[in-house]
Amino acid sequence: MKSLFYVEEDFVASLLKDYFAGNGNTAQPVKRGTNGNLGEQIARSSIDLFLVQSEDPEKLAGILEAVRQQGRKVATLVLTSHADRLSEKHRNFAHCVSLQELLESNLRWHIRLARTMRRVEEVRAHFQDAESIVILLQDDPDPDAIASGLALRQVLGRNKQTAPLGSFGRVTRPENIAMVKLLEIEIEKVTSQSLLEADRIAVVDLQPPHLANPPEQVDLVIDHHPEQFTYKSHIKDIRPGYGATSTILFEYLLCINASIPTRLATAMLYGIKSDTFSLSREVNEWDVEAFSHLYPLANQNLMRRIERPELPPAALDALSHGLKNRRIIDKVAFVHLGRVERDDLIPQMADFGLSFEGIEWAFVSGIYETNYIISIRNVGYVRAAGRVIKDAFGGIGSAGGHATMAKAIIPLSQISQAWEIEPRNIRAINRKVEQEFLRSLHSTK
C-alpha cells in the first residue's frame, strides 16, 4: 500500500512512520502549510490512501476540498477531534476518527473504513434520485443475503415501499423461514418484467449469473463470493476474502454513522454466524470485528428461536415415520417422509440426518403437492452434493446445489413417464431414487 499523509503533530508522524514501515508499506509526507497543490500531488503519486491529521477545522476544510476537487476517489482517513465541524460534503467521503479513538482501537480497521467510505459515497450517489429500487436476493434467500438486503436499505435511507427485498423464488429452509417470521421481514416475489419497471437494481450476497432469470444489467453488486465476469453492473463491491456479505454492509453502516437497531443487528449477526459456521471457517479480522460489535446489539432469545424452529404435531408424525423406516446404505442415510404438509420439513430432516453415527450423506425425500422433493447433505469432505444430485435427477426435474447441500424437485408426472412407476406407488419410487442416487454417487468418485 502506498500512502500520502499530512500530519501536524510530530508524535503522530512518528507513530505513522513506524506503522507503515512495520507493515511493509510506503508513506510519503506532505510539507506542512502547503496544500495548494495537494490535488496534483495525489494525482502524481498514484496512492492508495491519503491520511490527514489536524485540529484546525479551517485547515482541514481546505485540504479536504483539494482532495474532493481532484476527482480521484482515494481512500481518505482524517484524524481530528473536530469532525462535527466539517461540512457534510467532506464527511461524505472521508472517514473521520479522533486520535484518542485511534490509539484505543486498530489503525488497520480505520484504514479499512476509509476505503469503504469512498465506495459508500459512490453507491449512495448512484441510488439517490431513484424512485424505485429492488434489492435482489437469491432464488432461495439465506440469512446473510436477507440481512445484507436490510442493511443496504438502511444505507440508502429507504423503506420497504421504495426499496423492497425481492427474489425469484421463496425462502424454504426452516431456520430462514423462522428468521423472516420472527424478525417480520417481507420478501417480494419478482419477475423479469417487474424488474424492468424498477429504476435501480441492487444484488446482494450473490452475482447475477447465479439467478434463475438474471437481468441483463444491474446497478450494484455486493458479494463475498469469487467474482464472476459474465455480467454488467454499474458498481461492484466484491470481497472474496470476507466470510459474509453482512460484514461488508456492517462497514457501510459504520461509514454513515448509522444506528443499528436490534432487529437489524440480530439479522446481521445470524447472517455472519450462519455463513461462517460461527466464525469457524473462511473468516477474516473484519468478520470478527463485525461479529463482536453486533453481538451485544442483537436479541439472543430471537437468535435461539431462529436456530431451533418449532415443529407442529403433523411434522413430528412425519419425522417419526421416516426415522422408523430409515435405510443406511454405503454411509448414506435414506429417510423417506412420504406426504408432508410443509416442504421445509425435508431439508430440516436432512440437516438432522447428518448427526447419525457413521454417516457421510443424508438423503431425505418427501411428497409435497404434486412434486417429489429430495434434499441431501454431506459432511463436507466427500463429493460435491450439487454435482451428484444433478447427475442423478437433473434429467427428469430441477436439481442442483452446493458442495455440502443440494435439492431436487421432480414432478410426479415426470416420474410416471420416465420410470413407468405409478405416482401412488411411493415405495417403488423411494427405491428407484435410492438406486439412482447411489449410481450417481459412485460414478462421480
matplotlib code that plots the C-alpha trace (Angstrom):
import matplotlib.pyplot as plt

x = [0.0, 1.3, 0.1, 0.4, -0.1, -0.3, 0.4, 0.8, 1.9, 5.4, 4.5, 1.7, 4.1, 6.5, 3.7, 2.5, 6.1, 6.7, 3.3, 3.7, 7.3, 6.5, 3.8, 5.9, 4.1, 5.4, 4.2, 5.1, 4.7, 3.3, 5.0, 3.0, 1.4, 1.5, -1.9, -2.5, -1.1, -2.3, -4.6, -1.7, 0.4, -2.3, -2.7, 1.0, 1.6, -0.9, -1.6, -4.0, -4.6, -4.5, -4.2, -4.6, -4.2, -5.1, -7.1, -7.7, -11.2, -10.4, -7.1, -8.9, -11.7, -9.1, -7.2, -10.3, -11.7, -8.5, -8.9, -12.5, -12.0, -9.1, -11.8, -9.8, -11.6, -8.7, -9.5, -9.2, -8.6, -8.9, -7.5, -9.2, -11.3, -13.5, -15.2, -18.5, -17.3, -16.6, -19.1, -21.4, -19.7, -16.4, -17.8, -19.5, -16.2, -13.7, -13.6, -13.0, -11.7, -10.2, -6.6, -7.8, -10.2, -7.4, -5.0, -7.7, -8.5, -6.9, -5.4, -5.9, -9.6, -9.9, -7.9, -10.4, -13.3, -11.6, -11.5, -15.1, -16.2, -15.4, -17.5, -20.4, -20.2, -20.4, -23.3, -25.4, -24.9, -25.9, -29.2, -30.0, -32.5, -34.2, -37.8, -38.0, -35.2, -35.3, -32.8, -32.5, -31.6, -31.0, -33.8, -33.9, -32.7, -30.4, -29.7, -26.7, -28.5, -31.6, -29.6, -27.4, -30.6, -32.0, -28.7, -28.4, -31.9, -30.8, -27.6, -29.7, -32.1, -35.1, -38.1, -39.8, -42.0, -39.3, -36.6, -38.3, -36.3, -37.1, -36.5, -37.4, -38.2, -39.0, -37.5, -37.6, -35.1, -36.8, -34.3, -34.7, -38.4, -38.2, -35.9, -38.2, -41.2, -39.7, -38.0, -41.0, -39.1, -41.0, -39.5, -41.5, -41.7, -40.3, -40.3, -38.2, -41.0, -41.3, -37.5, -37.7, -40.1, -37.5, -35.3, -32.4, -31.5, -29.0, -27.9, -26.5, -24.7, -24.6, -23.9, -26.4, -25.2, -26.4, -30.0, -32.7, -33.5, -30.5, -31.2, -29.1, -27.6, -27.8, -26.7, -24.9, -23.5, -22.2, -20.9, -18.2, -18.1, -15.4, -16.0, -17.9, -17.2, -20.1, -22.5, -22.7, -23.0, -22.5, -20.9, -19.3, -18.0, -16.7, -14.6, -13.9, -11.7, -14.7, -16.7, -20.1, -21.7, -23.2, -19.7, -19.3, -22.6, -21.7, -18.8, -21.2, -23.4, -20.4, -19.3, -22.6, -22.7, -26.0, -27.5, -28.1, -31.5, -32.0, -33.9, -31.1, -28.3, -30.0, -30.4, -26.8, -25.3, -27.2, -26.1, -22.4, -22.9, -24.6, -22.2, -19.1, -20.3, -19.9, -16.6, -15.1, -14.4, -13.4, -13.3, -11.0, -10.4, -13.2, -15.8, -14.6, -14.8, -18.4, -19.5, -18.0, -19.8, -23.2, -23.3, -24.3, -26.8, -28.7, -31.6, -30.1, -33.5, -34.7, -31.4, -32.1, -35.7, -34.4, -31.8, -34.3, -37.6, -40.8, -42.4, -46.1, -47.6, -48.1, -44.4, -43.4, -45.6, -43.9, -40.4, -41.3, -42.5, -39.3, -36.9, -38.6, -38.2, -34.7, -32.3, -28.5, -26.5, -22.8, -22.7, -25.9, -28.9, -32.1, -35.1, -38.5, -41.2, -44.0, -46.6, -45.8, -47.9, -44.8, -41.9, -39.4, -39.5, -37.5, -34.3, -34.7, -34.6, -31.6, -29.7, -30.7, -29.7, -26.0, -25.9, -26.4, -23.3, -21.1, -23.0, -21.4, -24.6, -28.2, -30.8, -34.3, -37.4, -41.0, -44.0, -45.4, -48.4, -47.6, -43.8, -41.3, -38.7, -35.3, -32.8, -29.3, -26.4, -22.9, -20.1, -18.0, -15.1, -16.7, -18.2, -19.9, -23.6, -24.8, -23.0, -24.2, -27.9, -27.8, -26.4, -29.0, -32.1, -31.4, -32.9, -36.4, -36.6, -34.8, -31.7, -28.6, -26.9, -23.5, -20.7, -22.4, -26.1, -28.4, -32.0, -34.1, -37.7, -39.3, -42.9, -44.7, -46.0, -42.3, -41.6, -44.5, -43.2, -39.5, -39.6, -43.1, -43.9, -47.4, -47.3, -49.3, -46.6, -44.5, -42.4, -41.3, -40.4, -38.4, -36.4, -35.8, -34.4, -32.1, -30.7, -30.3, -28.6, -26.1, -25.4, -24.5, -22.6, -20.3, -19.9, -18.6, -15.9]
y = [0.0, 3.5, 6.4, 10.1, 12.0, 15.5, 15.5, 18.4, 16.6, 15.2, 12.2, 11.3, 11.5, 9.2, 6.8, 6.6, 6.2, 3.2, 1.7, 1.9, 0.8, -2.1, -3.4, -3.2, -0.2, 3.2, 6.6, 9.9, 13.1, 16.4, 19.5, 21.5, 24.7, 23.6, 22.3, 24.4, 21.8, 18.8, 17.6, 17.5, 15.6, 13.0, 12.6, 12.2, 9.8, 7.1, 6.5, 4.0, 6.1, 9.8, 10.5, 13.9, 14.9, 18.4, 20.1, 23.2, 22.8, 25.5, 23.9, 20.5, 22.0, 23.4, 20.1, 18.0, 20.4, 20.0, 16.2, 16.3, 18.6, 16.4, 13.9, 10.7, 8.5, 8.0, 6.5, 9.4, 9.0, 12.1, 12.2, 15.0, 15.8, 18.3, 16.0, 17.6, 21.0, 19.6, 20.1, 17.3, 17.2, 16.4, 13.9, 12.0, 10.8, 10.9, 8.6, 10.7, 9.4, 11.1, 10.4, 9.0, 6.6, 5.5, 4.8, 2.8, 0.7, -0.5, 1.7, -1.1, -1.0, 2.7, 2.4, -0.3, 2.0, 4.9, 2.7, 1.5, 5.2, 6.0, 3.1, 4.1, 7.6, 6.2, 3.8, 6.5, 9.0, 6.4, 5.5, 8.9, 10.0, 6.6, 6.5, 2.7, 0.2, -3.6, -5.3, -8.7, -11.8, -15.4, -17.6, -19.2, -16.4, -17.3, -15.4, -13.5, -12.3, -11.2, -9.4, -7.7, -6.6, -5.0, -3.2, -1.9, -0.5, 1.5, 2.7, 4.0, 5.7, 3.8, 1.8, -1.4, 0.5, 2.3, -0.5, -3.9, -7.1, -9.3, -12.9, -15.0, -17.9, -18.1, -18.9, -22.7, -23.7, -23.9, -21.6, -19.0, -19.2, -18.7, -15.7, -13.8, -14.6, -13.7, -10.6, -9.6, -9.4, -9.2, -10.6, -9.9, -12.4, -10.7, -11.5, -10.4, -8.0, -6.4, -5.8, -3.8, -1.4, -0.6, 2.5, 0.7, -3.0, -4.0, -7.6, -8.7, -11.9, -13.4, -12.3, -12.3, -15.4, -17.5, -16.2, -18.2, -15.2, -12.8, -9.2, -8.0, -5.3, -4.3, -1.2, -2.7, -6.0, -6.5, -10.0, -12.1, -15.0, -15.2, -12.7, -13.6, -11.7, -12.6, -9.8, -6.0, -3.9, -0.2, -0.7, -3.8, -4.4, -8.0, -9.1, -12.9, -12.7, -12.0, -14.7, -12.9, -10.1, -8.8, -7.8, -5.6, -4.0, -3.5, -1.4, 0.6, 1.3, 2.5, 4.8, 6.7, 6.6, 4.8, 3.4, -0.4, -1.3, -4.7, -6.3, -5.5, -6.4, -9.8, -10.4, -9.4, -11.4, -14.5, -13.9, -13.8, -16.8, -19.0, -18.2, -18.7, -21.6, -19.4, -17.9, -21.4, -21.1, -18.6, -15.6, -12.6, -10.0, -7.8, -10.6, -10.9, -7.2, -7.1, -10.1, -8.6, -5.3, -6.8, -9.4, -7.1, -5.3, -8.5, -10.2, -13.6, -15.1, -14.5, -16.0, -19.2, -19.4, -18.9, -21.6, -24.1, -23.7, -25.0, -28.2, -28.8, -32.2, -33.2, -32.7, -34.8, -37.6, -37.4, -37.4, -40.4, -42.4, -41.5, -42.4, -45.7, -46.7, -45.3, -47.3, -46.9, -48.0, -47.2, -44.5, -42.9, -42.4, -42.6, -41.2, -41.1, -38.9, -39.7, -36.9, -33.8, -30.7, -28.4, -28.9, -27.2, -30.4, -32.1, -30.0, -29.8, -33.6, -33.7, -31.5, -33.7, -36.9, -35.9, -36.5, -40.3, -42.2, -43.3, -41.3, -39.3, -38.4, -37.7, -38.3, -37.2, -37.3, -36.2, -35.6, -32.1, -31.2, -32.7, -32.9, -35.4, -33.4, -34.5, -32.8, -34.0, -33.1, -34.3, -34.0, -31.7, -33.8, -36.1, -35.5, -32.2, -32.6, -30.4, -32.4, -35.8, -34.8, -33.1, -36.2, -38.4, -36.3, -33.4, -35.3, -35.5, -32.5, -29.5, -30.4, -28.7, -27.1, -26.5, -28.7, -29.8, -29.4, -29.8, -30.2, -31.9, -31.2, -33.9, -33.7, -36.9, -36.9, -37.0, -40.0, -41.8, -41.1, -41.6, -44.6, -46.0, -46.1, -45.2, -42.0, -43.9, -46.5, -44.4, -47.4, -48.2, -44.5, -44.4, -47.5, -46.1, -42.7, -44.6, -46.6, -43.5, -41.6, -44.4, -44.9, -41.2, -41.1, -44.0, -42.9, -39.5, -40.7]
z = [0.0, -0.9, 1.2, 1.4, 4.6, 6.0, 9.8, 12.2, 15.3, 15.4, 17.6, 15.2, 12.3, 14.2, 15.0, 11.4, 10.1, 12.4, 11.5, 7.7, 7.7, 10.0, 7.7, 4.5, 3.1, 1.9, 3.2, 1.8, 3.9, 2.6, 3.8, 6.4, 5.2, 1.5, 0.5, -2.6, -5.0, -2.9, -5.6, -8.1, -5.6, -5.1, -8.9, -9.4, -6.5, -7.5, -3.8, -2.1, 1.0, 1.9, 5.7, 7.2, 10.9, 12.1, 14.9, 12.8, 11.1, 8.6, 7.6, 7.3, 5.2, 2.7, 2.5, 2.0, -0.6, -2.5, -2.3, -3.3, -6.3, -7.5, -8.5, -7.9, -5.4, -3.0, 0.4, 2.9, 6.6, 8.9, 12.4, 14.3, 17.3, 15.3, 12.7, 13.7, 12.4, 8.9, 6.1, 5.0, 1.6, 3.2, 5.8, 3.0, 1.5, 4.4, 7.3, 10.5, 13.8, 16.8, 17.8, 21.1, 19.4, 17.0, 19.9, 21.7, 18.6, 15.4, 12.7, 10.1, 10.9, 10.3, 7.0, 6.0, 6.8, 4.9, 1.8, 2.2, 2.7, -1.0, -2.2, 0.1, -1.4, -4.9, -4.1, -2.3, -5.1, -7.8, -6.0, -4.6, -7.3, -8.0, -7.1, -7.0, -6.1, -5.9, -3.6, -5.2, -3.2, -4.2, -5.6, -2.1, 0.2, 3.0, 6.3, 5.0, 1.9, 3.9, 6.5, 3.8, 2.0, 5.1, 5.8, 2.3, 2.5, 5.6, 4.0, 1.1, 3.5, 2.1, 3.4, 2.2, -0.1, -2.1, -1.8, -1.2, -0.9, -3.9, -5.0, -8.0, -5.5, -1.9, 1.4, 2.1, 4.8, 8.3, 10.0, 7.3, 7.4, 11.2, 10.7, 8.3, 10.5, 13.9, 12.5, 10.5, 7.2, 3.9, 0.7, -2.5, -5.4, -8.5, -12.2, -15.1, -16.1, -12.7, -12.6, -15.8, -14.0, -11.3, -11.6, -9.9, -9.1, -6.4, -5.9, -2.6, -1.5, -4.9, -8.5, -11.4, -13.2, -10.2, -10.5, -12.3, -14.6, -14.4, -15.6, -18.5, -16.3, -12.7, -10.8, -7.8, -6.7, -3.1, -2.5, -0.8, -3.2, -6.0, -8.7, -11.9, -15.1, -17.3, -16.3, -16.3, -13.2, -12.7, -9.3, -7.9, -4.4, -4.4, -1.5, -1.6, 1.4, 3.6, 5.3, 4.9, 2.9, 6.1, 7.3, 4.2, 4.9, 8.5, 7.3, 5.1, 8.2, 10.2, 7.4, 7.5, 11.3, 11.2, 14.4, 14.1, 15.7, 17.4, 14.6, 12.0, 14.4, 15.1, 11.3, 10.5, 13.4, 12.3, 8.7, 9.7, 12.1, 9.5, 6.6, 8.7, 10.9, 14.0, 12.8, 12.3, 8.6, 5.9, 8.1, 8.3, 11.0, 9.7, 10.2, 13.8, 14.2, 12.9, 14.9, 18.1, 17.5, 16.6, 19.4, 22.2, 20.0, 18.9, 20.6, 21.7, 22.6, 19.0, 17.7, 19.6, 18.3, 14.8, 15.1, 16.6, 14.6, 16.1, 14.7, 14.6, 15.6, 12.0, 11.3, 14.3, 12.9, 9.5, 11.1, 13.3, 10.3, 8.4, 11.1, 11.8, 8.2, 7.5, 5.5, 5.6, 2.5, 1.9, 4.6, 3.1, 5.4, 3.3, 5.1, 3.2, 4.9, 2.4, 2.0, 4.1, 4.9, 4.8, 2.3, 4.7, 6.8, 4.1, 4.4, 8.2, 8.4, 6.0, 8.4, 11.3, 9.3, 9.3, 13.1, 12.6, 13.6, 10.7, 8.1, 5.3, 3.4, 4.5, 1.8, 2.7, 0.4, 0.7, -1.4, -1.3, -3.5, -7.0, -6.5, -5.2, -3.3, -2.3, 0.0, 0.6, 2.9, 3.3, 5.8, 3.6, 2.6, 0.1, -3.4, -4.3, -3.4, -6.3, -8.9, -7.6, -7.4, -10.8, -12.4, -10.7, -11.2, -13.5, -16.5, -15.0, -12.7, -11.5, -9.4, -8.1, -5.2, -3.5, -2.2, 1.0, 0.3, -2.7, -3.7, -6.4, -7.3, -9.5, -10.8, -10.0, -13.7, -14.8, -12.6, -14.2, -17.7, -17.2, -14.8, -15.6, -11.9, -10.7, -8.6, -5.9, -5.6, -3.2, -2.0, -5.6, -6.2, -3.0, -4.0, -7.5, -6.3, -3.9, -6.8, -9.0, -6.2, -5.4, -9.1, -9.4, -6.2, -7.2, -10.8, -9.9, -7.5]

ax = plt.figure().add_subplot(projection="3d")
ax.plot(x, y, z, "-o")
ax.set_aspect("equal")
plt.show()
